[in-house]
């Protein structure tokens, strides 16, 4: 019986998102699993690198240059603010920060499409 509780506890611990601090999210992210079925035009479906800077700005081939905001601690959200065809645009998504994975910005959870932190 104790072994079952230990196994369940390990499964829960390995699947819980850890808090994301400002030192964690600043850096470069590579687009992963972008070859899946195109589900939305707001996410890149080709190779892309997203760089988040400490001053709240970002750079990406797909999104261009813009600003981002972070909200929350355990359910950390990221809001990208950029210009699309000369109009203001916003992409609102979230981070996952699991023990056995690199930090990820989820683009489409159903298709496992995300940006993964590379440095």
C-alpha positions as CSV (number, residue, x, y, z in Angstrom):
1,X,0.0,0.0,0.0
2,X,2.8,2.4,0.8
3,X,4.5,1.7,-2.5
4,X,1.3,2.7,-4.3
5,X,1.2,6.1,-2.4
6,X,4.9,6.6,-3.2
7,X,4.3,5.9,-7.0
8,X,1.3,8.2,-7.0
9,X,3.3,10.9,-5.2
10,X,6.2,10.7,-7.7
11,X,3.8,10.9,-10.6
12,X,2.2,14.0,-9.1
13,X,5.5,15.7,-8.3
14,X,6.9,15.0,-11.9
15,X,3.8,16.6,-13.4
16,X,3.4,19.7,-11.3
17,X,4.4,23.1,-12.7
18,X,7.0,24.8,-10.6
19,X,6.9,28.6,-10.2
20,X,8.7,30.7,-12.9
21,X,10.8,33.5,-11.7
22,X,12.2,36.4,-13.8
23,X,15.6,34.8,-13.9
24,X,14.0,31.6,-15.3
25,X,12.0,33.0,-18.2
26,X,14.7,35.4,-19.7
27,X,16.5,33.8,-22.6
28,X,16.2,32.0,-25.9
29,X,13.4,29.6,-26.9
30,X,13.3,27.3,-29.9
31,X,10.0,26.4,-31.7
32,X,9.3,22.7,-31.3
33,X,6.7,20.4,-32.9
34,X,5.7,23.0,-35.4
35,X,5.2,20.5,-38.2
36,X,1.9,19.4,-36.8
37,X,-1.4,20.3,-38.4
38,X,-1.8,24.1,-38.6
39,X,-4.4,25.0,-36.0
40,X,-4.0,28.7,-35.7
41,X,-2.3,31.6,-37.5
42,X,-1.1,33.2,-34.2
43,X,1.7,30.5,-33.8
44,X,4.7,29.9,-36.0
45,X,4.6,26.7,-38.0
46,X,8.2,26.9,-39.2
47,X,11.5,27.1,-37.4
48,X,11.7,30.2,-35.1
49,X,13.6,31.4,-32.1
50,X,12.0,33.7,-29.5
51,X,14.3,35.7,-27.3
52,X,12.9,37.3,-24.1
53,X,14.9,40.1,-22.6
54,X,15.1,41.3,-19.0
55,X,13.7,44.7,-19.9
56,X,10.3,43.2,-21.0
57,X,11.0,43.2,-24.7
58,X,11.3,40.3,-27.1
59,X,12.5,39.4,-30.6
60,X,11.4,36.7,-33.0
61,X,11.3,36.1,-36.8
62,X,7.6,35.2,-36.6
63,X,6.4,37.9,-34.1
64,X,9.0,40.5,-34.8
65,X,10.0,42.9,-32.0
66,X,7.6,43.6,-29.2
67,X,7.0,43.7,-25.5
68,X,5.8,40.9,-23.1
69,X,4.2,40.8,-19.7
70,X,4.3,38.0,-17.2
71,X,1.3,37.2,-14.8
72,X,0.9,34.7,-12.0
73,X,3.3,32.5,-10.1
74,X,2.2,28.9,-10.3
75,X,0.1,29.3,-13.4
76,X,2.5,31.7,-15.1
77,X,1.1,33.4,-18.2
78,X,3.0,35.3,-20.8
79,X,1.4,38.0,-23.0
80,X,3.2,38.9,-26.2
81,X,2.4,42.4,-27.5
82,X,3.5,43.0,-31.1
83,X,2.5,44.5,-34.4
84,X,0.9,42.4,-37.1
85,X,0.3,44.0,-40.5
86,X,0.6,47.4,-38.9
87,X,-2.0,46.7,-36.2
88,X,-1.5,45.9,-32.5
89,X,-1.7,42.2,-31.7
90,X,-1.6,40.1,-28.5
91,X,-0.8,36.5,-28.0
92,X,-1.7,35.2,-24.5
93,X,-0.4,31.8,-23.4
94,X,1.4,30.1,-20.5
95,X,4.6,28.5,-19.3
96,X,5.1,24.9,-18.2
97,X,8.0,24.3,-15.8
98,X,8.1,20.6,-15.0
99,X,11.0,19.0,-13.1
100,X,11.9,16.6,-15.9
101,X,11.6,19.2,-18.8
102,X,13.1,22.5,-19.9
103,X,10.9,25.6,-19.4
104,X,8.3,25.8,-22.2
105,X,5.9,28.4,-23.6
106,X,2.9,26.5,-24.8
107,X,1.6,27.4,-28.2
108,X,-0.9,24.6,-28.6
109,X,-1.2,22.0,-25.9
110,X,-3.3,19.6,-27.9
111,X,-0.6,19.3,-30.6
112,X,2.3,19.5,-28.2
113,X,3.5,22.7,-30.0
114,X,5.7,24.9,-27.8
115,X,8.8,27.1,-27.5
116,X,11.4,25.3,-25.4
117,X,14.1,27.2,-23.6
118,X,17.5,26.6,-25.0
119,X,19.6,29.1,-23.1
